[in-house]
Amino acid sequence: MSTPQLPSGPRITPVQTFRFIRDATGFFVDCRARYGDPFTAPLPVGNVVITGDPEGIRDIFSADPATFEPLGQLPLAPAVGDNSLLLMGGQRHKRERKLLMPPFHGERMRAYGQLMRDITLRAVETLRPGGPFRAQELTQSISLEVIIRAVFGIEEPERVRRYREVLVGYMEAYTPLLMMAVPLRRSFGGRGPWARFQRHVAELDQLLTEELATRRGHEAGHTDILSLLLAARDENGQPMTDAELKDELRTLLIAGHETTAIGMAWALYHLHRVPETKQRLLEELAPLGPTPDPEALTKLPYLTAVCDESLRLHPVVAVVGRRTVAPFTLRGRELPPGTALMAAIALAHVDPVIYPEPERFRPERFLERKYSPFEYLPFGGGARRCIGAAFAQYEMRIVLGTLLAMHRFSLASDTPERPVRRNVTIGPGGGVEMVYQGPRQGAVA
């Protein structure tokens, strides 16, 4: 009996690897044009079968979750820890996901709206009229404080400052080089990038150890996500262990901080580069007054479309991966157990059949039709869809709506922003340089 053959694709070379790291979307588009869909690509994790076709993505996301396991050691593994939901499979993944899901939906999530608005307004207070700033630095500052206050439940200003200092150092220490080059993950006599990262790991671990010791048993009456996770019990009545909580908090930090910030920075860039989109959004915001209610912002159709289009045009993560543990059929082709698979978000989002003029920032497309979860998938899909997707979308609408309803901005130059790989995420290379023009005074402009 013959072994199933993988689809054709480019040979593995340093040039191909560099192209994927530098421009995943362009690399995928070229591969699909030459080899069809699906194709096999030589990536840093090995040979991977890739599809960006909605039917191929449907095959992956609709399959029995037991067909797959996580795609090996993800580049983020050292940053999120062994107990991260991202690295789990089988029943353990199902249990952990069930424990983590409730805080990110419904009334519990809506409790964070006013907090997100207040954090946004405090962040703008650091800007001066006529002064330059980088949009991504502003949005990252906002999203990090949202995590510190809404997720970790830290309220005291000095403690918030300490968490901000430790978390920023931790994320900056895990460099793209450490992410991609496994041989560098060793200490050279206490020197080098890995040794530096391990010092930040120890510092964050100590901070979380102190937090859990203080908070465990006192979670009643608190609405922050950590308190809800401390109170959670599985079907056997067991709570999450400290080790599980620490790694899941690190995962929420990594997955929910820079990703949301990048999406908001891209939205600010395109809104100010395409004036008619900004004008239409301001007209939608105007009836809410100069200080819009956070919950009202989340219900605005065009603001929602702006956020959706930003994530379509610039998905923060290019692919989501699986590895087969049983025979699996992808678009009529049988793949053997052990096959690495990826649903290419970046490829699906630029398909001209689905999205005419895919390179254009055009939020109206999301008002004209509804896209299936196999055509539009910025947060992945299936049993492993990002648990923080609703939280991120909620935050984007409140932060962007608050910024634009109450303040005026402009781009610092006409130079186009180019996507660049930061680590696992892909963001604007220049951080979106802007100028703060001052408070809006309640006028549509």
PAMAR-168801 format. One record per residue: residue in one letter; y, x, z of N, C-alpha, C, CB in turn. Coordinates in steps of 0.001 Angstrom, whole numbers, plus 500000, padded with zeros to 6 digits. Glycine has a CB too. Layout:
# PAMAR-168801
AYXZYXZYXZYXZ;...
END
This chain:
# PAMAR-168801
M498808500855500000500000500000500000501239500888500000500007499034501234;S502145500665499075503306501539498947504338501244500026503936501388497565;T505077502293500420506144502154501407507381501605500727506452503506502095;P508015500605501314509236500060500703510282501154500496509819498934501578;Q510934501124499354511969502107499038513340501588499432511947502456497547;L514149502487499942515517502110500276516339501993499001516153503134501243;P517413501208499018518278501106497840518848502467497468519419500108498093;S519266502613496226519832503885495786521225504074496372519884503955494248;G521699505320496287523020505648496816523333507106496599523111505309498297;P524492507580497048524888508971496827524049509943497650526359509154497161;R523957511184497183523265512231497923524115512665499112522950513437497007;I523453513174500144524183513634501317524815515002501034523246513707502549;T526095515075501152526836516325500989527993516316501983527355516499499513;P528520517489502332529696517525503212530869516727502649530127518964503445;V530988516702501318532089515966500693531945514471500950532138516244499179;Q530729513945500803530507512511501024530777512146502485529062512118500632;T530321512991503414530563512747504838532051512728505132529869513811505696;F532771513694504561534223513760504775534902512527504204534813515032504137;R534465512065503032535072510877502415534889509657503295534467510617501031;F533697509490503875533453508353504751534352508412505982531983508309505169;I534453509584506599535270509723507808536741509475507496535087511121508427;R537195509977506337538618509889505996539005508505505471538969510947504957;D538163507903504645538511506624504018537243505819503784539274506844502679;A536780505136504847535519504393504749535591503307503689535161503774506095;T536707502594503614536812501498502647536698502012501217538137500750502830;G537470503052500884537411503617499544536030504137499205538420504724499403;F535387504786500171534032505304499979533057504167499679533572506086501224;F533135503100500452532234501958500250532483501273498915532396500949501383;V533742501080498553534071500429497284533497501218496116535595500282497129;D533651502542496151533113503397495077531595503318495024533551504859495275;C530942503333496202529481503266496236528982501939495678528969503460497667;R529634500850496027529193499547495528529366499451494017529968498421496217;A530487500004493506530724499961492062529658500753491309532122500509491733;R529174501821491894528213502683491207526760502271491433528401504103491656;Y526432501830492671525027501598493012524691500130493278524665502411494218;G525698499257493307525445497860493619525392497626495120524149497404492975;D525026496410495490524956496016496898523614495332497140526147495071497288;P522820495879498103523128496946499047522935498331498437522266496807500282;F523457499355499126523256500752498742522951501561499991524505501322498003;T522413502750499798522097503635500925523101504778500947520636504183500826;A523740504980502109524774506010502221524361507059503249526134505381502610;P524632508334502947524351509411503902525517509549504878524096510758503162;L525370509014506071526429509028507066526082509997508197526666507614507620;P527024510270509117526729511192510213525529510797511065527921511308511088;V525179509486511096524022509050511883522729509073511066524262507646512429;G522790509502509796521622509546508919521788508613507736520362509186509691;N520702508386506982520750507459505852520835506021506353519513507641504944;V521805505281505835522053503913506299522141502975505098523358503841507145;V521418501863505161521522500832504138522731499957504467520207499979504052;I523625499822503482524902499149503717525070497969502780526066500125503543;T525570496863503360525920495702502551527293495180502962524852494593502693;G528065494770501963529336494107502222529352492726501593530501494946501692;D528220492320501034528091491011500400527854489952501471526938491009499359;P528531488808501383528357487776502407526897487366502628529159486563502033;E526100487316501551524699486924501716523912488010502440524058486628500352;G524226489271502171523575490357502900523972490355504362523916491698502272;I525258490129504631525735490050506013525099488859506721527277489941506056;R524953487738505999524280486570506568522846486921506971524282485399505559;D522147487656506097520776488063506410520710488800507749520217488953505290;I521667489696507976521672490505509203522054489666510411522637491687509064;F523159488941510311523683488219511472522846486993511844525105487792511204;S522114486426510863521327485216511126519886485522511529521328484327509902;A519498486785511466518111487148511785517844487024513285517807488585511312;D516585486909513637516175486930515042516674488241515658514606486789515188;P517439488180516767517959489405517376516870490415517730518737489061518616;A515641489932517959514542490834518299514139491726517130513345490035518764;T514657491410515926514361492235514738515055493588514830514798491508513446;F516105493692515660516938494886515668517055495498517065518318494555515133;E517483496737517065517924497435518259519254498110517921516849498480518753;P519995498610518912521237499321518592520951500509517676521939499799519883;L521934500866516888521767501943515904521881503298516583522812501822514775;G520825503663517345520774504987517949521908505231518926520801506035516881;Q522198506493519159523283506884520054524603506778519315523073508318520594;L525343505732519610526634505543518963527582506679519320527244504196519362;P528533506988518431529499508047518737530247507826520042530488508166517620;L530356506556520465531093506252521696530232506360522952531677504864521611;A528929506650522814528022506603523957528522507387525174526681507127523548;P528984508633525030529449509344526224530652508696526895529791510753525865;A531452507953526115532667507351526667532392506037527376533679507130525570;V531343505303526968531078503988527567529943504010528577530760502988526487;G529051505019528523527986505130529504526699504434529098528448504582530796;D525598504828529747524264504340529390524070502851529669523223505125530138;N524863502292530592524713500882530952525654499972530174524950500703532430;S526199500470529080527109499664528273526343498657527430527964500557527377;L526922497470527306526354496431526445526149496938525018527260495199526437;L527017497846524563526940498360523194525640499112522928528119499271522916;L525027499660523977523845500500523796522547499797524171523986501753524612;M522641498539524579521451497808525040520794497027523913521820496856526175;G519507496781524083518767495931523160517866494987523935517942496776522178;G517217494079523218516207493215523815516706492324524935515109494040524324;Q515839492101525933516151491204527043517280491737527917514918490977527888;R517364493052528012518433493624528836519808493292528236518257495163528962;H519906493381526911521161493025526237521475491544526446521079493347524723;K520464490696526333520661489256526492521162488935527896519353488496526206;R520557489575528929520974489334530327522414489781530536520040490076531318;E522738490990530080524068491541530334525140490728529609524133493014529896;R524844490327528402525812489540527624526083488201528296525300489316526187;K525040487588528843525206486306529520526085486446530760523843485729529904;L525981487582531460526805487835532640528261488098532265526249489019533425;L528474488738531128529817489167530739530622488093530008529717490382529872;M529971487132529389530670486191528519531653485244529211529676485387527805;P531301484617530346532160483550530885533635483898531087531615483118532175;P534004485082531591535430485342531829536287485367530569535582486641532537;F535682485457529400536447485633528172536645484329527390535759486644527295;H536394483200528015536506481938527286537142480846528132535140481486526811;G537667479837527460538151478621528097539302478824529056537049477978528814;E539301478016530121540398478000531075540586479343531756540167476935532109;R539480480043531993539597481337532659540442482296531829538210481938532915;M540228482312530526540997483214529673542454482791529608540401483260528269;R542700481488529564544070481000529445544919481326530665544065479515529219;A544273481651531774545012482028532977545784483329532783544061482163534156;Y545434484091531741546074485394531525547310485309530621545072486362530922;G547610484137530075548705484017529116550051484430529670548790482620528629;Q550416483911530839551706484252531436551776485731531780551956483413532687;L550659486277532237550601487703532553550870488539531303549230488068533156;M550248488171530178550456488900528927551917488827528487549545488341527824;R552532487656528641553937487492528270554830488382529139554362486013528403;D554604488371530448555437489163531364555302490654531089555061488869532819;I554090491109530809553871492527530508554605492909529227552357492833530373;T554582492025528229555277492281526965556772492436527184555010491152525970;L557360491528527957558807491578528185559205492828528966559270490326528934;R558382493241529928558693494473530674558627495688529756557718494654531861;A557676495679528825557540496820527911558769496970527022556288496662527043;V559347495839526560560523495892525685561750496386526449560803494506525077;E561763496236527760562889496714528562563064498229528474562703496307530010;T562020498939528043562123500394527899562832500785526609560737501026527937;L563062499814525692563709500096524418565221499914524535563142499187523314;R565969500636523704567418500528523672567868500112522283568077501855524083;P568832499151522169569301498731520851569727499906519986570452497767520997;G569223499927518755569512501011517839568584502204517998570914501449518020;G567732502149518997566848503280519271565527503185518537566591503383520744;P564955504338518127563664504339517437562497504250518417563527505596516582;F561379503756517930560146503730518722558978503585517758560158502562519779;R557786503862518217556575503641517413555904502353517886555585504860517524;A555669501466516947555094500171517291553758500326518008554918499324516037;Q552943501275517556551635501403518177551735501899519618550767502343517365;E552724502749519907552899503184521293553304502012522173553949504302521382;L554166501127521648554576499945522396553396499009522622555699499211521662;T552641498711521551551532497764521691550402498345522540550997497367520312;Q550186499667522479549160500274523329549572500228524795548896501723522902;S550859500429525055551341500329526431551110498926526975552833500692526509;I551369497923526138551161496531526546549684496246526771551727495570525494;S548838496603525805547415496260525906546744497008527061546694496579524582;L547197498230527358546612498967528474546951498281529800547112500430528479;E548192497822529945548551497147531197547858495796531303550074496966531297;V547634495134530174546861493885530218545471494164530770546764493238528805;I544852495246530343543519495594530842543565495928532336542942496785530049;I544553496725532733544656497127534138544835495910535035545824498107534336;R545678494959534616545990493811535466545021492641535270547401493347535192;A544688492308534025543832491139533777542350491470533925544094490586532382;V541942492653533487540524493023533553540187493668534890540164493976532408;F540928494720535254540634495430536492541221494722537718541168496849536411;G542207493850537509542767493088538625543679493892539534541664492517539435;I544283494957539016545173495802539819546578495203539788545183497279539290;E547204495073540933548518494446541010549606495354541573548430493217541843;E549296496205542543550310497038543161550867498031542140549733497778544382;P552222498111542001552832498978540978552343500423541022554326498964541134;E552208501002542210551782502393542305550334502549541849551945502906543741;R549510501563542179548103501596541761548000501399540244547282500501542507;V548847500513539684548882500333538230549250501639537555549881499226537835;R550263502345538099550678503639537532549529504639537570551895504203538298;R548805504674538692547680505608538829546577505285537815547113505561540267;Y546251504002537659545233503618536688545671503978535267544939502115536789;R546928503725534950547434504046533619547278505546533349548918503618533479;E547630506355534310547543507811534167546104508270533937548114508499535409;V545195507747534753543787508148534653543157507639533356542996507624535862;L543426506378532986542810505793531799543313506451530517543081504296531754;V544614506742530443545149507414529258544535508805529119546691507510529334;G544453509544530216543844510872530168542392510823529737543949511540531513;Y541676509817530230540262509653529897540079509410528405539653508497530696;M540866508511527843540713508175526422541169509320525516541505506908526093;E542230510019525907542706511134525091541742512313525114544073511583525569;A540988512456526215540071513595526343538844513443525449539632513756527794;Y538472512187525110537323511997524222537824512027522791536573510655524528;T537905513214522248538527513458520946537587513099519795538954514921520833;P538137512896518573537286512655517407536255513764517202538143512516516161;L536608515001517566535686516124517409534457515932518296536389517455517746;L534664515522519552533538515276520446532728514069519979534032515059521883;M533400513100519409532727511901518950531770512207517807533742510863518519;M532189513059516879531407513315515666530472514528515791532345513524514497;A530866515533516567530107516791516626529326516877517931531053518010516489;V528092516380517932527255516373519130527050517782519706525904515746518812;P526880518840518885526688520179519457527828520643520352526507521168518356;L528996520067520197530128520470521041530096519814522419531434520129520350;R529156518881522615529080518189523899528312519038524917528406516808523730;R528858520179525225528299521082526220529435521879526824527222522020525601;S529237522259528070530273522994528786530099524485528573530244522662530283;F531159525145528167531142526587527953531795527262529153531872526971526629;G531000527351530263531541527962531465532702527195532062531970529349531169;G532651525856531939533723525039532500534952524975531624534104525559533837;R534829525476530394535970525448529468535632524595528250536359526886529029;G536631524321527451536423523594526208536598522095526370535055523885525670;P536549521359525223536845519918525235535845519085526029536894519404523830;W534542519475526002533552518691526731533751518824528243532134519130526341;A534012520035528707534262520249530134535499519473530578534436521755530437;R536522519468529733537737518717530055537432517224530138538835518981529002;F536659516711529176536305515292529186535511514955530441535497514921527926;Q534588515814530846533769515545532031534610515479533295532697516611532184;R535691516256533351536589516176534501537276514811534550537641517303534446;H537633514287533369538248512961533315537225511872533637538867512713531929;V535962512073533229534889511131533572534756511032535088533539511571532936;A534737512187535749534593512216537210535786511543537891534450513670537709;E536975511749537356538178511164537940538159509640537833539425511724537255;L537788509125536653537713507682536468536588507085537315537503507344534987;D535458507785537383534337507296538174534732507147539643533136508240538039;Q535482508120540164535925508055541554536847506861541781536638509353541947;L537752506631540823538680505507540919537922504176540933539682505538539749;L536921504038540040536146502806539968535245502639541196535303502788538691;T534716503740541720533897503675542929534712503115544091533341505070543286;E535936503617544232536827503128545288537140501649545093538129503943545316;E537401501267543844537770499884543547536633498929543878538162499740542078;L535414499278543472534271498405543719533968498295545208533045498916542973;A534115499405545937533861499383547378534856498475548089533933500802547958;T536093498464547605537135497632548213536967496161547864538508498106547772;R536550495900546616536568494534546094535276493754546329536852494571544633;R534143494434546388532879493700546490532840492890547792531673494677546425;G532552491603547647532531490716548799533841490002549034532169491479550011;H534875490383548267536194489747548424536691489167547102537217490761548966;E535761488800546231536157488344544899536572486873544854535028488569543937;A536257486101545881536578484671545885538088484448545766536045484006547168;G538460483501544898539866483164544744540624484014543758540525483252546035;H539988485056543225540655485935542254540227485545540835540317487439542537;T541157485685539881540863485282538502540712486464537549541950484373537997;D540920487687538035540758488833537137539289488968536749541271490143537805;I539051489640535624537701489718535059536748490498535955537747490359533683;L537228491557536616536358492306537518535849491407538650537106493523538096;S536732490595539240536298489701540320535252488707539826537500488946540908;L535449488192538606534478487252538042533135487932537783535018486647536741;L533178489191537356531931489926537126531240490262538445532208491213536334;L532020490562539492531431490827540809530713489592541347532515491279541802;A531242488413541006530648487161541498529489486677540637531705486081541565;A529341487223539447528319486743538505526905487060539005528536487372537116;R525983486146538720524579486346539063523725485990537862524173485498540298;D522635486744537674521741486429536568520799485304536983520943487682536127;E519852484954536106518982483800536379518061484039537567518149483472535153;N517946485294538003517153485611539190518014485758540437516365486881538964;G519303485423540293520205485508541432520707486908541740519532484970542625;Q520488487841540799520880489229541039522262489532540467519851490179540436;P523095490267541231524406490669540712524289491907539839525384490931541862;M525368492254539162525414493512538431525533494661539426526593493528537420;T524874495770539148524969496944540017526306497651539786523785497919539759;D526655498541540697527886499310540525527844500131539245528116500225541727;A526674500718538951526550501535537727526774500675536491525156502215537655;E526221499454536476526418498552535343527879498137535224525530497314535485;L528487497798536355529888497381536338530799498486535839530323496945537724;K530583499705536298531431500829535874531367501033534362531007502120536593;D530145501011533817530006501251532379530540500088531560528550501503532025;E530389498860532062530946497728531325532474497725531392530391496409531877;L533045498160532509534503498269532598535008499344531640534942498590534047;R534276500453531546534666501497530580534558500970529154533781502759530749;T533536500160528897533367499573527564534524498635527235532030498815527473;L534903497782528202536025496862527988537319497626527763536178495912529181;L537471498746528456538659499581528275538712500139526857538674500729529300;I537619500745526415537577501372525088537679500314523991536279502194524916;A536896499233524131536831498226523071538066497336523026535604497370523251;G538741497169524166539813496194524219541214496746524263539622495357525367;H541334498065524333542671498648524471543251499015523119542628499882525370;E542731500069522512543319500558521271543091499589520109542744501921520927;T541970498892520117541667497994519001542718496891518866540280497371519185;T543022496201519959544021495138519921545397495702519587544063494394521262;A545711496857520178547015497484519928547202497826518457547167498746520773;I546153498317517816546239498671516396546480497425515550544953499389515934;G545763496343515840545948495103515096547378494591515195544987494045515597;M547973494686516382549353494219516570550349495135515865549689494134518064;A550098496437515891551002497380515217551007497146513710550594498834515522;W549816496923513134549743496626511694550479495317511374548262496533511232;A550347494313512238551023493038511993552538493225511989550618491999513055;L553063493989512939554508494258512970554951495000511713554879495076514223;Y554129495932511273554454496697510060554561495773508847553385497786509804;H553540494962508613553524494127507407554564493004507465552135493530507206;L554777492431508631555791491383508745557182491908508374555807490815510171;H557464493152508727558790493710508425558842494360507048559182494730509484;R557692494541506448557653495081505086557670493960504046556405495957504894;V557222492773504462557210491605503574558120490550504217555728491045503349;P559430490571503945560399489732504668560081488246504675561744489920504080;E559509487729503589559252486291503557558202485875504596558794485874502160;T557281486772504927556294486429505957556963486386507327555124487447505960;K557846487336507590558553487326508871559427486079508990559411488599509027;Q560120485727507910560992484554507933560189483281508205561752484427506603;R559049483146507547558235481949507767557749481883509208557038481926506804;L557384483031509774556930483046511165558071482703512119556342484416511520;L559264483245511873560410482934512736560749481447512689561633483763512321;E560613480842511521560872479405511402559834478598512189560865478978509919;E558615479080512225557584478406513009557842478571514508556194478954512645;L558360479752514908558630480029516319559860479283516844558818481519516521;A560828479022515967562129478493516390562045477231517252562959478201515181;P561234476227516914561195475009517733560740475233519172560291474011517093;L560099476370519444559627476658520808560738477191521693558483477660520772;G561912477479521101563034477967521894562998479470522097563052477281523227;P564025480011522778564142481463522938563118482065523897565518481802523418;T562480481222524733561463481730525664560198480883525519561984481703527147;P559447481086524451558295480215524165557200480297525220557710480567522820;D556576479154525458555451479083526381554248479802525764555102477603526717;P553567480656526537552436481416525970551366480532525337551799482261527045;E551014479439525996549955478588525468550377477944524153549579477512526485;A551688477611524026552185477032522778552072478037521639553643476573522937;L552291479305521948552183480356520919550778480418520343552565481725521504;T549785480251521172548398480397520703547978479287519762547455480434521878;K548769478216519684548417477072518831549189477060517509548676475773519579;L550001478083517238550799478118516011549943478555514823552002479067516178;P549840477749513775548957478077512644549365479351511904548933476925511667;Y550655479509511621551044480678510817550947481964511633552475480507510277;L551300481921512909551138483098513769549668483505513821551672482815515200;T548784482522513944547343482809513933546935483430512606546528481524514192;A547467482902511498547139483445510174547643484878510019547736482560509071;V548816485177510576549359486544510534548396487504511241550774486601511200;C547923487112512413546987487960513157545676488137512387546706487357514545;D545180487040511807543932487103511036544084488013509816543505485692510591;E545198487893509126545398488707507927545561490181508268546617488218507156;S546193490481509397546315491869509836544939492477510072547165491959511114;L544049491726510727542704492224511009541827492243509758542048491372512084;R542131491381508782541383491439507516541751492685506736541652490187506663;L543040492902506566543508494006505743543223495359506390544993493862505479;H543228495389507709543004496643508435542008496424509568544335497200508992;P540733496201509245539755496066510335539734497353511153538329495746509777;V539792497202512457539897498371513333538625499204513281540184497938514776;V537486498544513097536196499221512939535648498856511564535184498821514082;A535197499848510801534806499628509409533433498982509256534822500931508672;V532532499233510204531146498774510069530587498352511422530266499878509451;V529530497531511393528715497283512580527277497579512202528879495807513110;G526549498230513109525221498727512752524089498144513571525195500195512885;R522900498208512996521650497824513646520565498787513156521271496317513334;R519433498813513874518234499493513383517069498532513486517949500805514181;T516301498412512412515190497458512401514036497958513264514707497211510963;V513419497041514003512211497370514765511020496584514232512415497077516268;A511272495792513179510227495013512511510587494942511033510081493570513136;P509641494588510163509991494439508749511143493442508592508760493977507928;F512046493749507670513240492925507500513580492861506018514439493489508322;T513961491673505555514297491496504150515801491337504002513559490278503557;L516405492225503231517843492202502977518078491895501510518508493550503372;R518612490712501231518900490278499864517673490430498961520076491078499291;G516531490015499494515304490034498723514574491363498711515599489646497351;R515129492378499357514503493699499381513898493950500764515536494810499022;E512609494249500810511943494503502084512295495902502580510408494344501945;L512694495969503851513026497253504475512053497507505619514505497271504987;P511587498740505775510586499031506813511216499135508203509850500332506484;P510400498999509246510903499241510604511499500650510697509764499062511653;G512546500777511494513217502071511642514367502278510681512235503168511459;T514645501281509808515740501411508846517089501171509535515550500418507672;A518013502078509308519379501893509802520139500993508839520107503259509968;L520821499978509385521541498986508583522990498911509052520860497590508680;M523905498636508129525285498372508511525846497221507690526147499630508334;A526522496310508360527340495300507688528733495908507568527360493908508482;A529194496093506332530461496777506094531615495780506153530443497501504731;I532258495713507301533418494837507475534488495193506455533985494944508912;A534757496494506322535815496960505429535555496552503980535951498474505524;L534294496511503582533948496149502210534080494641501993532519496610501879;A533582493859502943533687492402502813535133491938502749532983491718503974;H535996492595503501537394492156503604538257492494502395538010492762504813;V537729493302501475538510493618500263537801493126499005538759495135500162;D536856492210499165536149491654498014537111490730497257534853490880498463;P537467491071496014538449490258495285537960488859494943538839490954494025;V536652488650494943536123487309494701536450486400495886534593487359494459;I536372486937497084536649486168498299538146486138498602535882486758499493;Y538784487311498425540204487459498748540963487940497506540403488454499935;P541458487032496673542245487460495507543405488358495953542786486227494726;E543689489376495157544694490382495499544465490895496932546127489792495353;P543304491484497164542933491839498537543850492860499194541545492364498552;E544586493638498388545467494652498978546775494069499497545767495727497959;R547071492817499159548320492167499587548203491597500994548704491052498611;F549288491738501775549382491072503066549873489655502801550339491845504055;R548969488711502906549294487328502544548629486380503550548828487004501079;P549278486117504694548681485265505724548337483871505232549609485157506889;E549052483393504193548820482027503698547366481782503303549719481750502505;R546656482826502948545267482626502509544429481995503633544639483978502065;F544791482264504885544028481701506007544423480252506310544229482557507255;L545499479781505705545879478377505824545306477559504668547408478238505868;E544983478252503580544511477580502364543008477309502373544860478414501154;R542265478130503105540832477907503183540268478516504455540130478487501959;K539090478071504830538399478596506006537303479539505544537811477445506880;Y537282480722506096536292481726505709535081481675506637536916483132505724;S533918481919506065532697481915506861532644483192507715531438481806505943;P531815483194508772531683484398509602530989485551508890530925484069510856;F530565485317507635529957486391506844530946486937505811528683485884506140;E532104486271505699533181486726504808534312487381505597533729485549503987;Y534551486864506797535615487386507665534985487723509008536798486347507833;L534926488997509348534157489425510521534787490626511234532736489769510106;P536061490544511625536708491697512262536075492095513586538161491403512482;F535322491170514210534696491469515498533175491541515392535091490418516526;G532671491786514176531233491810513993530679490394513954530563492615515105;G529388490253514261528800488929514205527391488896514757528802488428512799;G526813487720514726525458487551515236525404487682516747524529488562514599;A524238488077517237524010488171518683524798489303519329522536488362518962;R525384490195518504526113491332519061527612491253518731525523492647518529;R528097490051518397529528489910518141530318490298519386529870488465517710;C531457490937519201532280491414520309532566490291521295533592492002519787;I532232490493522568532438489433523560533922489228523856531689489764524856;G534753490224523550536175490103523820536984489585522647536710491413524236;A536324489048521615537037488612520406538090487556520719536049488063519379;A537726486514521454538683485450521768539832485977522613537985484300522496;F539519486870523547540551487472524397541531488276523548539912488374525479;A541020489077522619541874489902521761542769489043520878541020490827520893;Q542209487997520274543003487110519418544065486376520232542093486097518701;Y543718485973521425544650485303522331545816486246522668543919484844523630;E545469487480523011546492488477523355547397488785522170545833489764523849;M546832488941520988547636489239519805548692488169519560546742489374518581;R548285486905519648549224485815519375550340485755520407548488484486519338;I549998485938521675551015485861522723551979487040522644550355485817524103;V551453488241522462552318489427522427553216489401521194551470490716522439;L552640489169520016553449489146518789554459487997518817552540489020517549;G554014486820519247554921485676519303556072485920520261554167484426519712;T555796486509521412556839486811522396557809487849521864556218487302523704;L557273488923521271558139489983520730559098489433519683557291491110520119;L558576488659518741559391488242517597560288487048517910558497487903516429;A559897486210518840560752485084519216561964485549520018559954484059520024;M561821486639520746562856487045521689563596488326521318562253487212523023;H563077489069520322563682490358519989563686490598518475562932491493520699;R564573491479518051564704491820516634564335493295516421566154491538516129;F563614493532515318563165494883514987563355495131513496561680495089515390;S563286496392513101563269496756511681562423498009511527564721496985511125;L561927498235510306561201499467510028562183500621509929560373499343508731;A561772501788510402562660502951510392562805503549508998562144504009511349;S561817503300508104561889503838506742561036502989505821561430505319506698;D561151503268504526560348502554503526559029503262503234561140502398502236;T558771504358503915557545505118503664556320504292504057557563506455504442;P555379504090503130554198503278503455553347503920504549553347503061502203;E552779503097505394551828503570506400550437503670505774551808502621507637;R549728504713506106548364504900505616547374504840506772548233506240504868;P546248504155506572545237504121507637544610505501507819544143503073507317;V544420505915509057543730507171509367542742506911510501544750508304509757;R541680507704510506540691507568511579541224508258512826539310508170511159;R541230507509513935541690508049515206540494508564516009542469506975516009;N539462507801516098538162508191516661537177507224516015538127508122518286;V536642506260516752535852505214516095536773504255515355534990504444517125;T537984504087515868538934503151515279539731503775514144539876502637516339;I540314502889513319541146503305512194542511502659512385540504502903510808;G543565503466512453544894502923512727545954503493511805545275503189514157;P547198503019511947548294503523511105548598504980511421549558502671511297;G548616505812510371548767507251510562550032507652511287548732507929509253;G551151506973511001552422507330511626552750506502512845553521507198510642;G551863505592513222552107504764514388553109503642514168552573505612515493;V553601503470512936554601502466512540555935502723513252554091501034512861;E556744503568512635558061503894513191559032502737512937558610505214512572;M559660502248514016560553501097513936561849501380514692559865499836514500;V562803500476514569564070500538515296564243499213516026565283500824514329;Y564601499293517306564848498081518082566282497619517833564597498327519605;Q566433496392517375567762495855517028568374495003518133567669495032515765;G567658494781519215568225494025520334567645492637520481569702493919520175;P568073491899521545567578490531521777567962489597520624568137489978523108;R567156488561520429567365487667519300568445486623519555566079486983518956;Q568783486335520785569783485315521110569402483928520600571124485711520535;G568133483683520443567656482356520087567879481943518641568298481378520953;A568365482863517799568653482503516397567544482955515482569976483113515939;V567235482165514442566299482571513406567019483511512461565721481343512645;A566472484716512281567136485706511419566098486469510633568004486681512250;
END
